[in-house]
C-alpha cells in the first residue's frame, strides 16, 4: 500500500446486539433515535447464524461516585494476542488474558459476528455474549460445539438467582438445517468479516474500532455479578483460544 497505508476500517456489523439480564430481551443501541440515541428491543425469537467469533474484555469499576465501564480490542487467540483494556480514563491494563484476568473489574466476553434477518435479507451484526448470557451460551454450546454449522435462536428467558441478585438468562435453541440460499449468503458475509478482521488485527489496537465494539450504549452497564469465566478452562472453544 506504499506511503498511503492509513486504511480506514469500517466495521461490517450494521447493529451491535446484547442481552439485557434485567429485561430479558435482546437489544441494540440506535444513535439516530432521540437526542442522545435509544435502546431498541428486538422481538424474540431472535435467529442468527454465526460468522466469526472473537474474545474481548468488558466489565468496569465503581469510581468517583459512579460506574466506569471497560472495553477492549478484539482478539482471536487469547494465548498469543494481547488485550488493551480501556475506560474513559485511558488504558487500564494490557497484556495476555492470562496475565490481566484478575485485574479489578475485568470480565470476559465473547463477541459473535452473526448473520441476522432484517426483513427478508441477511445482514451482518455483532452479538455481545457476556454476564448471564455468557454462562447460558457456554453451557448450551457444550452440546453444539461447532457454532459455525446450522443456526441458533434466542427463544426466551429463565429466571436465575445468584446470591441476592435475581436476573434473567437467555434460552437458546439450535436449528440444524439452514436453507441453501441462506448458507450461500452467510458464506459471502463471513468472507467480509474475515477480510475486516485480518486488517483489524494487522493494524493492532485501534481505539476507534475498539469503541465500536461496545455499541456505545447509554445505559448503566451494571449486571448481576456472575464472576469471571476463565476461557482457559476445559470448555473453552479450542478454535479461538
N, C-alpha and C positions, 0 to 999 in steps of 0.2 A: 504493500500500500504506500510505500515511499514516505515522504515527509508528511503527507496529509493522512496520517493514520489515526486521527482522533475520531474514530467511528462513534456516532451517537447511537446508543442502544435504545430500542423501543421494546418494552416487554410485550410479548404477543398476547398476553391474557387481556381479555376485554372486561372481565369482572373478577374481583377478589372476594371469595366467599369464606364464611366461617360459621361455626356452630355457636349458638348462644345457649349456655347452660342454665341461664335464668328463664328464658322464654321457651326453650325447646324448639328453636327454629334455625333454619339456615338463612343467613342474611348477607347482604353486601352493602357497601357504602357508596352512595351516589352523590358525588360532589356537585352535581348540577341542580340538585333539589334544594329549595330554600335558600337562605342567605349563606349558610355555612355547610350545606350538604346534610343528607339524612340517611339513616339506615333503612334498607328495604328488605322486608321479609319475603322469602321465596316459598311458594306453595309446595307442600310435600304430597307425594313422594318426589324427591329430587334425584333424578337419574343422571349418571355420568360414566364415561369411560376414562380410565387413567392413561395419560400420555407419557408422563415422566414423573419422577419423584426426587425431591431434594430434601436436605436437612437444614434446619435453622435454629436459632435461639430466640425465644420470646421471654416474657416474664416482666419483672420490674421490682422496684422497691418503694417503700414509703419514705419520702424525703421532703424536708422543708414544709411539712404540713400537708403534703399531697402525694398522690401516687405517680411515680415516674416510670413509664414503660420502656422496655428494651426492644430493640430489633437488631437484626444481623444480616450479613450477606448469606447467600445460599451456597451450600457445597453438596457434592455428590459422593464424597468419600470422607467420613469423619476421621479416619485414621491418618490421612495424608494431607488434607486440605484444611487450612486454618480458618477459624471463625473470627470475625471482628464484630464485637457486640457494642452497640451504641445506645445512648439515650440523648435527650436534648442537651445534656451537659457535654457531650462528646463521646470519645471512646471510653467504655467502661472496663473492658478486658478483651484480650485477643489471644489466640492460640488454638491448639488442637482441642477438640471437645473433652477428651480425657483429662486435660490439664486445667480446663476452666469450668467444668461442670459443677463444682462445689462453690463457685463464686456466688455470693448472696444475690438472690432474685433470679438466678438462671433457671429457665425452663426449656426443655427440649420441645421442638415442634417438627412435624413432617409437613412438607408442602407438596401438594399434588397438582401438577398441571393436568387439567381434565378437559374432555370434550363434553360440553353440555348443550342441551337444546334451547335455543332462543327461537320460539315459534317452531317452525319445521326444519330449521337449519342448525347444524352443529357449529359451536363457537369454542374458542379456547378460553378456559377460565383457570383460576388458581384457587384451590381449596386448602385453607389452613387447618391442619389437624393438630389440636393442642388440648391440654387440660382434660376435661371429661370426654371429649371426642377422641382424644388420643388413646386413652385406656380402652374405650369401646372398639376402636379401629384395630388396635393391636390384637385384642382378643379375637375379633372377627376374622382377621387375616391369618390367624394361625390355621384356619381351615381352608383358606383361599390364598395360599402364599404367592401365587403368580397373579399379581394385581393387574397385569397388562393383558390378560385374557378376559373375555366377557365384559360385563358392565356391572355397576353397583347402583344401589339406590338407598337413600336415606328415607326410611319409611315412617318414622315417628320417634318417640322418646320413651324412656323409662325413668321413674323417679329413683334416685340414689341418695345415700346418706353417708357422709364421711365426717366423723366427729360431730360437731354441731351444725355442719353445713348440709343442707338439702339442695340437690341440684338435679337437672335433667340431662341424661346421657342419650346420645343418638342410638337408634337401632338401624342396622344395615341389612340389606338383602343382596345376595349375589344373583346376577342374571347371566346364566351360562351362554345363551345364544344371542348373538347380535347379527343384524341383517348384513348381507354382503355390502350393500351400499354404505352403511354406517362404518363398516370396517375400512373401506376404501378412503372415506373422508377422514376417519380417525388417523390413519397412517400418514396422510398428507399433513394434517395438523401436527402430528408428532414430529415430522421432519422439520417443521417450522420451529418447534420448541427446541429440538436438538441443535439446530443451527444457532439459535439465540443463546443457548446455554454454553456452547463451545466458545462463542465470542465473549460472553459474560465472564466465564472462568479464565479465559486467556488475558482479559484486561485486569483481572484482580478485583479487589473490593472497591466498588464504585458507589458512593453514598447515595446518589440519586436513584440508582437502580435498587439498592437495598431498601430504601424508604418505600419504594413502590410495592414491595412485598407486604408491607404492613397493612395496606389498604387505606392508610391514613385515616383510621376511624376516629370518630369524635366522642365516643362514649368511654366511660371508665372501664379499663381493661381488667379489673379485678375478677377473678374466677375462684371457685372453690379450690382449696389447697389440695391438689392431688399428689403432690410430691413429684420430684423429677424422675422421669423414666430414663433408665440408663441404656442407651442404644448399643452398648457392648454386651448386653445380656444375650442369652442363647436364642431368644425370639427375635433378635434384630434381623431385618431383611439383608441377607448377605450381598445381594447385587448392588446395594447402595453403600453399605458400611464395610 
